[in-house]
Amino acid sequence: MIKEFVKAWDANKEKLREYISTHEQEDYDSYKKIVTLLFEHVINPYLKEKDDYSYDIGHLHEIDDGNYQGTLLYLVPVDEYEPSSYQYVATFVEYGSCSGCDTLLGISAYDGGMPNKEQVEEYMTLCLHILQHFKYLFEYNE
């Protein structure tokens, strides 16, 4: 877990909740979209304000070697020209093929439209768990 990301969550989770509450589920109906939302609404605004840097979600990489189930890996570099290996963060999500074995499908119930209050809270919990899995890809050694 990355301490700055936890601080970002504490500072900006209500902005994310507001977004989820006011946008249709199609706007965040994949894990990649959920990870993107975390950077757009929680992580990057905090880092830009506190430390004047951010992560480049335009270069968000998703690795999926599964089929009906598996693990999605996400790699995101710092937003700068040719980032070094230690400037990447990584997280993961384990997924399944049905609403009984996949968290995102279970929350959405294969439904679109606006989320209800219970779904908003479940999306927030999912986002928090994804955020808690973030780690630096490599440690920086001077």
Phi and psi restraints in degrees (value plus and minus 20) as a CYANA .aco file:
   2 ILE   PHI    -119.8   -79.8
   2 ILE   PSI     100.2   140.2
   3 LYS   PHI     -77.7   -37.7
   3 LYS   PSI     -60.8   -20.8
   4 GLU   PHI     -84.1   -44.1
   4 GLU   PSI     -52.5   -12.5
   5 PHE   PHI     -90.2   -50.2
   5 PHE   PSI     -56.2   -16.2
   6 VAL   PHI     -85.8   -45.8
   6 VAL   PSI     -62.3   -22.3
   7 LYS   PHI     -82.4   -42.4
   7 LYS   PSI     -59.2   -19.2
   8 ALA   PHI     -82.7   -42.7
   8 ALA   PSI     -60.5   -20.5
   9 TRP   PHI     -80.2   -40.2
   9 TRP   PSI     -68.3   -28.3
  10 ASP   PHI     -80.8   -40.8
  10 ASP   PSI     -57.6   -17.6
  11 ALA   PHI     -96.8   -56.8
  11 ALA   PSI     -52.1   -12.1
  12 ASN   PHI    -146.1  -106.1
  12 ASN   PSI     -13.2    26.8
  13 LYS   PHI     -81.1   -41.1
  13 LYS   PSI     -51.3   -11.3
  14 GLU   PHI     -89.6   -49.6
  14 GLU   PSI     -50.3   -10.3
  15 LYS   PHI     -85.9   -45.9
  15 LYS   PSI     -60.1   -20.1
  16 LEU   PHI     -86.4   -46.4
  16 LEU   PSI     -64.2   -24.2
  17 ARG   PHI     -78.8   -38.8
  17 ARG   PSI     -62.3   -22.3
  18 GLU   PHI     -80.9   -40.9
  18 GLU   PSI     -63.9   -23.9
  19 TYR   PHI     -81.5   -41.5
  19 TYR   PSI     -70.9   -30.9
  20 ILE   PHI     -81.0   -41.0
  20 ILE   PSI     -59.3   -19.3
  21 SER   PHI     -87.8   -47.8
  21 SER   PSI     -45.4    -5.4
  22 THR   PHI    -132.5   -92.5
  22 THR   PSI     -12.5    27.5
  23 HIS   PHI    -146.4  -106.4
  23 HIS   PSI     127.1   167.1
  24 GLU   PHI     -86.5   -46.5
  24 GLU   PSI     132.0   172.0
  25 GLN   PHI     -81.4   -41.4
  25 GLN   PSI     -43.2    -3.2
  26 GLU   PHI     -82.0   -42.0
  26 GLU   PSI     -42.3    -2.3
  27 ASP   PHI     -94.1   -54.1
  27 ASP   PSI     -33.9     6.1
  28 TYR   PHI    -166.4  -126.4
  28 TYR   PSI      27.8    67.8
  29 ASP   PHI    -115.9   -75.9
  29 ASP   PSI      -4.9    35.1
  30 SER   PHI    -159.2  -119.2
  30 SER   PSI     138.0   178.0
  31 TYR   PHI     -84.3   -44.3
  31 TYR   PSI     -55.2   -15.2
  32 LYS   PHI     -82.8   -42.8
  32 LYS   PSI     -59.9   -19.9
  33 LYS   PHI     -85.7   -45.7
  33 LYS   PSI     -56.3   -16.3
  34 ILE   PHI     -85.2   -45.2
  34 ILE   PSI     -65.3   -25.3
  35 VAL   PHI     -81.5   -41.5
  35 VAL   PSI     -62.0   -22.0
  36 THR   PHI     -79.5   -39.5
  36 THR   PSI     -64.3   -24.3
  37 LEU   PHI     -80.1   -40.1
  37 LEU   PSI     -58.7   -18.7
  38 LEU   PHI     -79.0   -39.0
  38 LEU   PSI     -61.9   -21.9
  39 PHE   PHI     -93.2   -53.2
  39 PHE   PSI     -61.3   -21.3
  40 GLU   PHI     -87.4   -47.4
  40 GLU   PSI     -60.3   -20.3
  41 HIS   PHI    -126.9   -86.9
  41 HIS   PSI     -39.1     0.9
  42 VAL   PHI    -138.9   -98.9
  42 VAL   PSI     -82.7   -42.7
  43 ILE   PHI     -94.1   -54.1
  43 ILE   PSI     -77.4   -37.4
  44 ASN   PHI     -82.6   -42.6
  44 ASN   PSI     -62.9   -22.9
  45 PRO   PHI     -78.8   -38.8
  45 PRO   PSI     -59.1   -19.1
  46 TYR   PHI     -86.2   -46.2
  46 TYR   PSI     -68.1   -28.1
  47 LEU   PHI     -86.0   -46.0
  47 LEU   PSI     -58.0   -18.0
  48 LYS   PHI     -83.2   -43.2
  48 LYS   PSI     -61.2   -21.2
  49 GLU   PHI     -91.5   -51.5
  49 GLU   PSI     -62.9   -22.9
  50 LYS   PHI    -104.4   -64.4
  50 LYS   PSI     -63.6   -23.6
  51 ASP   PHI    -146.2  -106.2
  51 ASP   PSI     -17.8    22.2
  52 ASP   PHI      39.8    79.8
  52 ASP   PSI      22.0    62.0
  53 TYR   PHI    -168.0  -128.0
  53 TYR   PSI     150.2   190.2
  54 SER   PHI    -174.3  -134.3
  54 SER   PSI     156.1   196.1
  55 TYR   PHI    -124.6   -84.6
  55 TYR   PSI     127.8   167.8
  56 ASP   PHI    -111.3   -71.3
  56 ASP   PSI      71.4   111.4
  57 ILE   PHI     -92.2   -52.2
  57 ILE   PSI     -32.1     7.9
  58 GLY   PHI     -88.3   -48.3
  58 GLY   PSI     -39.1     0.9
  59 HIS   PHI    -136.6   -96.6
  59 HIS   PSI      13.5    53.5
  60 LEU   PHI     -91.4   -51.4
  60 LEU   PSI     102.5   142.5
  61 HIS   PHI    -125.9   -85.9
  61 HIS   PSI     111.7   151.7
  62 GLU   PHI    -133.3   -93.3
  62 GLU   PSI     107.2   147.2
  63 ILE   PHI    -133.2   -93.2
  63 ILE   PSI     102.6   142.6
  64 ASP   PHI    -153.5  -113.5
  64 ASP   PSI      81.0   121.0
  65 ASP   PHI    -120.0   -80.0
  65 ASP   PSI      -9.2    30.8
  66 GLY   PHI    -112.6   -72.6
  66 GLY   PSI    -192.1  -152.1
  67 ASN   PHI    -154.2  -114.2
  67 ASN   PSI    -107.4   -67.4
  68 TYR   PHI    -104.8   -64.8
  68 TYR   PSI     -37.0     3.0
  69 GLN   PHI    -174.7  -134.7
  69 GLN   PSI     143.4   183.4
  70 GLY   PHI     139.0   179.0
  70 GLY   PSI    -175.6  -135.6
  71 THR   PHI    -145.9  -105.9
  71 THR   PSI     111.2   151.2
  72 LEU   PHI    -118.6   -78.6
  72 LEU   PSI     107.8   147.8
  73 LEU   PHI    -127.5   -87.5
  73 LEU   PSI     118.4   158.4
  74 TYR   PHI    -143.5  -103.5
  74 TYR   PSI     109.4   149.4
  75 LEU   PHI    -139.6   -99.6
  75 LEU   PSI     113.9   153.9
  76 VAL   PHI    -156.9  -116.9
  76 VAL   PSI     106.6   146.6
  77 PRO   PHI    -111.0   -71.0
  77 PRO   PSI     140.1   180.1
  78 VAL   PHI     -82.1   -42.1
  78 VAL   PSI     127.7   167.7
  79 ASP   PHI    -100.5   -60.5
  79 ASP   PSI      63.8   103.8
  80 GLU   PHI    -175.7  -135.7
  80 GLU   PSI     144.3   184.3
  81 TYR   PHI     -86.1   -46.1
  81 TYR   PSI     105.0   145.0
  82 GLU   PHI      29.3    69.3
  82 GLU   PSI      49.0    89.0
  83 PRO   PHI     -83.1   -43.1
  83 PRO   PSI     128.7   168.7
  84 SER   PHI    -102.4   -62.4
  84 SER   PSI     145.5   185.5
  85 SER   PHI     -77.2   -37.2
  85 SER   PSI     -57.5   -17.5
  86 TYR   PHI     -95.4   -55.4
  86 TYR   PSI     -24.2    15.8
  87 GLN   PHI    -117.0   -77.0
  87 GLN   PSI      -5.7    34.3
  88 TYR   PHI    -125.3   -85.3
  88 TYR   PSI     125.5   165.5
  89 VAL   PHI    -136.7   -96.7
  89 VAL   PSI     136.2   176.2
  90 ALA   PHI    -157.8  -117.8
  90 ALA   PSI     127.5   167.5
  91 THR   PHI    -164.1  -124.1
  91 THR   PSI     155.7   195.7
  92 PHE   PHI    -167.8  -127.8
  92 PHE   PSI     141.9   181.9
  93 VAL   PHI    -161.5  -121.5
  93 VAL   PSI     113.5   153.5
  94 GLU   PHI    -115.3   -75.3
  94 GLU   PSI     113.8   153.8
  95 TYR   PHI    -150.1  -110.1
  95 TYR   PSI     145.2   185.2
  96 GLY   PHI    -153.2  -113.2
  96 GLY   PSI    -192.2  -152.2
  97 SER   PHI    -126.3   -86.3
  97 SER   PSI     -19.6    20.4
  98 CYS   PHI    -164.2  -124.2
  98 CYS   PSI     147.7   187.7
  99 SER   PHI     -87.4   -47.4
  99 SER   PSI     -37.1     2.9
 100 GLY   PHI    -101.1   -61.1
 100 GLY   PSI     -40.8    -0.8
 101 CYS   PHI    -145.8  -105.8
 101 CYS   PSI      -9.6    30.4
 102 ASP   PHI    -153.5  -113.5
 102 ASP   PSI     103.4   143.4
 103 THR   PHI     -80.7   -40.7
 103 THR   PSI     -69.3   -29.3
 104 LEU   PHI     -83.2   -43.2
 104 LEU   PSI     -64.1   -24.1
 105 LEU   PHI     -85.4   -45.4
 105 LEU   PSI     -55.1   -15.1
 106 GLY   PHI     -85.2   -45.2
 106 GLY   PSI     -58.4   -18.4
 107 ILE   PHI     -88.8   -48.8
 107 ILE   PSI     -68.3   -28.3
 108 SER   PHI     -94.3   -54.3
 108 SER   PSI     -42.2    -2.2
 109 ALA   PHI      33.4    73.4
 109 ALA   PSI      14.6    54.6
 110 TYR   PHI      36.9    76.9
 110 TYR   PSI       8.2    48.2
 111 ASP   PHI    -133.7   -93.7
 111 ASP   PSI     132.9   172.9
 112 GLY   PHI    -126.2   -86.2
 112 GLY   PSI    -180.0  -140.0
 113 GLY   PHI      59.8    99.8
 113 GLY   PSI    -188.4  -148.4
 114 MET   PHI     -94.4   -54.4
 114 MET   PSI     120.4   160.4
 115 PRO   PHI     -96.6   -56.6
 115 PRO   PSI     129.9   169.9
 116 ASN   PHI    -103.3   -63.3
 116 ASN   PSI     156.4   196.4
 117 LYS   PHI     -80.5   -40.5
 117 LYS   PSI     -60.0   -20.0
 118 GLU   PHI     -84.2   -44.2
 118 GLU   PSI     -62.5   -22.5
 119 GLN   PHI     -84.0   -44.0
 119 GLN   PSI     -60.1   -20.1
 120 VAL   PHI     -77.9   -37.9
 120 VAL   PSI     -66.2   -26.2
 121 GLU   PHI     -84.7   -44.7
 121 GLU   PSI     -57.0   -17.0
 122 GLU   PHI     -88.8   -48.8
 122 GLU   PSI     -59.3   -19.3
 123 TYR   PHI     -82.3   -42.3
 123 TYR   PSI     -60.7   -20.7
 124 MET   PHI     -83.0   -43.0
 124 MET   PSI     -61.4   -21.4
 125 THR   PHI     -83.9   -43.9
 125 THR   PSI     -63.2   -23.2
 126 LEU   PHI     -79.2   -39.2
 126 LEU   PSI     -66.4   -26.4
 127 CYS   PHI     -80.1   -40.1
 127 CYS   PSI     -63.3   -23.3
 128 LEU   PHI     -81.8   -41.8
 128 LEU   PSI     -63.0   -23.0
 129 HIS   PHI     -84.3   -44.3
 129 HIS   PSI     -60.6   -20.6
 130 ILE   PHI     -83.6   -43.6
 130 ILE   PSI     -63.9   -23.9
 131 LEU   PHI     -81.4   -41.4
 131 LEU   PSI     -60.4   -20.4
 132 GLN   PHI     -86.4   -46.4
 132 GLN   PSI     -42.7    -2.7
 133 HIS   PHI    -101.2   -61.2
 133 HIS   PSI     -32.9     7.1
 134 PHE   PHI     -81.2   -41.2
 134 PHE   PSI     118.4   158.4
 135 LYS   PHI    -163.0  -123.0
 135 LYS   PSI     136.3   176.3
 136 TYR   PHI     -91.0   -51.0
 136 TYR   PSI     121.0   161.0
 137 LEU   PHI     -85.6   -45.6
 137 LEU   PSI     -63.5   -23.5
 138 PHE   PHI    -158.7  -118.7
 138 PHE   PSI     133.6   173.6
 139 GLU   PHI    -103.8   -63.8
 139 GLU   PSI     127.5   167.5
 140 TYR   PHI    -104.2   -64.2
 140 TYR   PSI     106.3   146.3
 141 ASN   PHI    -138.9   -98.9
 141 ASN   PSI     100.9   140.9
